[in-house]
């Protein structure tokens, strides 16, 4: 979840020349922090895993329109006065170290995406809720907000920017086929985006679809919506006759940016051809898939699985969550209408090797292909020997010394960024900045928190509240035995131990560790959602919130975890897995169980 700003080459991104001046851009989700978390990295064709720790809030309502029309109030964080240091020995922390992006989500129709069973998807309709073998193709919107300050991942040194990104997966899990290798090589892999930054004109600066995506798509211009730290925003996500539209109105500066996922704006998908070498863009108007936002149904758990995390205080009733509801059937998470942070990527390293570091950042120079050497130290204060959990996607920091020098134009118009080394992809040692309590608000040396309202559905701020809210994190997914060095079985929801001599695995019967342990063997800090009330209006905040910062009622996602059991498909078979932990919250803070009625765009 990181922007590719003009001239930069993020982790593992490769170039193929379209013209001499405008190179083709590829976002390769095998090693890119910005992508949507797939339910299984091997099914998506990845050779290795990049962790996506995504603590999320999911909003539910059976009101028609709730699945395709949502509006939020958002206040952007403000960075502390002090800049971060290279070793992490001081507490000063900026947003880019906590999250390369945060986003608001919605499920979208895409005939060229998983499960590839039918080209028919009725927009804005719950008639699309079907078993996997009959379900229409799905994409997922992430309206991604990118923090300032760090050249490899930011738009400018001081200002925020925002992009509409639609993630899709070119796989047929029923018949066990995938998009042909020639085309996946051209677009970066089986998981692919449509991507366009929000602009004041509503027109993208370059092609949005994955086949034609190029350098101009990521070039910061005066037309881009650039927002100051601390600005108050209204965020609207809704359908139009031309396609899904996202609108961000900056109430502080009275400027507005928008983007519509339409064929006219160069959105489209690769024609799904498993055989041969064809790779053709199909221009498409992308529309929301559902009318409502509903959780998956509860079913009786299969024998031998662990349905609930007793440490969270939940009963041991054998209830698991099955397919159904309005969920992304190929993603690790179960969300539709949602907010998510993207944590678990930044870590320090004092020994980075990066080819051509500090160069002109011309296409192909290898910026972002750096790694943390074996001799390096990581973690805050550089106290831990590098153990290969943060070894790639590293930068020396030279690029951040001057946006004006490397970004040029608008990107360099507000000065220099933070020039420190760091690694931005996987941190399954849980020892990077996001897993340290003092790096988050309300600490005075941390950024102010992301502050957002519960969404309303309908017409603007005066719309109807959603009826239910849930907290969800994909911790079992990122601590699975076949993914990392952790011991969580996604088949049973329990921890397993491996005999070092025989190699035999034994089920301990203990629930998977939530939160997980870090490299030092202690339980990692895990950020949580809290509530803030200003002028009588309640909002959510994300950071270090506990009972001591407002009372037990404002904690959300703190020691309250229940394993979620979902059905997935891949390689021609169905699989049930624990990929997430979830719990449903009470009414309040803009969520009201007393919903109902009707809104537009229902089906």
Rosetta blueprint (number, residue, H / E / L):
1 X L
2 X L
3 X L
4 X L
5 X L
6 X L
7 X L
8 X L
9 X L
10 X L
11 X L
12 X L
13 X L
14 X L
15 X E
16 X E
17 X L
18 X L
19 X L
20 X L
21 X L
22 X L
23 X L
24 X E
25 X E
26 X L
27 X L
28 X L
29 X L
30 X L
31 X L
32 X L
33 X L
34 X L
35 X L
36 X L
37 X L
38 X E
39 X L
40 X L
41 X L
42 X L
43 X L
44 X L
45 X L
46 X L
47 X L
48 X L
49 X L
50 X L
51 X L
52 X L
53 X E
54 X L
55 X L
56 X E
57 X E
58 X E
59 X E
60 X E
61 X E
62 X L
63 X L
64 X E
65 X L
66 X L
67 X L
68 X L
69 X E
70 X E
71 X E
72 X E
73 X E
74 X E
75 X E
76 X L
77 X L
78 X L
79 X L
80 X L
81 X L
82 X L
83 X L
84 X L
85 X L
86 X L
87 X L
88 X L
89 X L
90 X L
91 X L
92 X L
93 X L
94 X L
95 X H
96 X H
97 X H
98 X H
99 X L
100 X L
101 X E
102 X E
103 X E
104 X E
105 X E
106 X E
107 X E
108 X E
109 X E
110 X L
111 X L
112 X L
113 X L
114 X L
115 X L
116 X L
117 X L
118 X L
119 X L
120 X L
121 X L
122 X L
123 X L
124 X L
125 X L
126 X H
127 X H
128 X H
129 X L
130 X L
131 X L
132 X H
133 X H
134 X H
135 X L
136 X L
137 X L
138 X E
139 X E
140 X E
141 X E
142 X E
143 X E
144 X E
145 X E
146 X E
147 X L
148 X L
149 X L
150 X L
151 X L
152 X L
153 X L
154 X L
155 X L
156 X L
157 X L
158 X L
159 X L
160 X E
161 X E
162 X E
163 X E
164 X E
165 X E
166 X E
167 X E
168 X E
169 X E
170 X L
171 X E
172 X E
173 X L
174 X L
175 X L
176 X L
177 X E
178 X E
179 X L
180 X L
181 X H
182 X H
183 X H
184 X H
185 X H
186 X H
187 X H
188 X L
189 X L
190 X L
191 X E
192 X E
193 X E
194 X E
195 X E
196 X E
197 X E
198 X L
199 X E
200 X L
201 X L
202 X L
203 X L
204 X L
205 X L
206 X L
207 X L
208 X L
209 X L
210 X L
211 X L
212 X L
213 X L
214 X E
215 X H
216 X H
217 X H
218 X H
219 X L
220 X L
221 X L
222 X L
223 X L
224 X E
225 X L
226 X L
227 X E
228 X L
229 X L
230 X L
231 X L
232 X E
233 X E
234 X E
235 X E
236 X E
237 X E
238 X E
239 X L
240 X L
241 X L
242 X L
243 X L
244 X L
245 X E
246 X E
247 X E
248 X E
249 X E
250 X E
251 X L
252 X L
253 X L
254 X L
255 X E
256 X E
257 X E
258 X E
259 X E
260 X E
261 X L
262 X L
263 X H
264 X H
265 X H
266 X L
267 X L
268 X E
269 X E
270 X E
271 X L
272 X L
273 X L
274 X L
275 X L
276 X L
277 X L
278 X L
279 X L
280 X L
281 X E
282 X E
283 X E
284 X L
285 X L
286 X L
287 X L
288 X E
289 X L
290 X L
291 X L
292 X L
293 X E
294 X L
295 X L
296 X L
297 X L
298 X E
299 X E
300 X E
301 X L
302 X L
303 X L
304 X L
305 X L
306 X L
307 X L
308 X L
309 X L
310 X H
311 X H
312 X H
313 X L
314 X L
315 X L
316 X L
317 X L
318 X L
319 X E
320 X E
321 X E
322 X L
323 X L
324 X L
325 X L
326 X L
327 X L
328 X L
329 X L
330 X L
331 X E
332 X L
333 X L
334 X L
335 X L
336 X L
337 X L
338 X E
339 X E
340 X E
341 X E
342 X E
343 X E
344 X L
345 X L
346 X L
347 X E
348 X L
349 X E
350 X L
351 X L
352 X E
353 X E
354 X L
355 X L
356 X L
357 X L
358 X L
359 X L
360 X L
361 X L
362 X L
363 X L
364 X L
365 X L
366 X L
367 X L
368 X L
369 X L
370 X E
371 X E
372 X E
373 X L
374 X L
375 X L
376 X L
377 X E
378 X E
379 X L
380 X H
381 X H
382 X H
383 X L
384 X E
385 X E
386 X L
387 X L
388 X L
389 X L
390 X L
391 X L
392 X E
393 X E
394 X E
395 X E
396 X L
397 X L
398 X H
399 X H
400 X H
401 X H
402 X L
403 X H
404 X H
405 X H
406 X H
407 X L
408 X L
409 X H
410 X H
411 X H
412 X H
413 X L
414 X L
415 X L
416 X L
417 X L
418 X L
419 X L
420 X L
421 X L
422 X E
423 X E
424 X L
425 X L
426 X L
427 X L
428 X L
429 X L
430 X L
431 X L
432 X L
433 X H
434 X H
435 X H
436 X L
437 X H
438 X H
439 X H
440 X L
441 X L
442 X L
443 X L
444 X L
445 X L
446 X L
447 X L
448 X L
449 X L
450 X L
451 X E
452 X E
453 X L
454 X L
455 X L
456 X E
457 X E
458 X L
459 X L
460 X H
461 X H
462 X H
463 X L
464 X E
465 X E
466 X E
467 X L
468 X E
469 X E
470 X E
471 X E
472 X E
473 X E
474 X L
475 X H
476 X H
477 X H
478 X H
479 X L
480 X E
481 X L
482 X L
483 X L
484 X L
485 X L
486 X L
487 X L
488 X E
489 X L
490 X L
491 X L
492 X L
493 X L
494 X E
495 X E
496 X E
497 X E
498 X E
499 X L
500 X L
501 X L
502 X L
503 X L
504 X L
505 X E
506 X E
507 X E
508 X E
509 X E
510 X E
511 X E
512 X L
513 X L
514 X L
515 X L
516 X L
517 X E
518 X L
519 X L
520 X L
521 X L
522 X L
523 X E
524 X L
525 X L
526 X L
527 X L
528 X E
529 X E
530 X E
531 X E
532 X E
533 X E
534 X E
535 X L
536 X L
537 X E
538 X E
539 X E
540 X E
541 X E
542 X E
543 X E
544 X L
545 X L
546 X L
547 X H
548 X H
549 X H
550 X L
551 X L
552 X H
553 X H
554 X H
555 X L
556 X E
557 X L
558 X L
559 X L
560 X L
561 X L
562 X E
563 X E
564 X E
565 X E
566 X E
567 X E
568 X E
569 X E
570 X E
571 X L
572 X L
573 X E
574 X E
575 X E
576 X E
577 X E
578 X E
579 X E
580 X E
581 X E
582 X E
583 X E
584 X E
585 X L
586 X L
587 X L
588 X E
589 X L
590 X L
591 X E
592 X L
593 X L
594 X L
595 X L
596 X L
597 X L
598 X E
599 X L
600 X L
601 X L
602 X L
603 X L
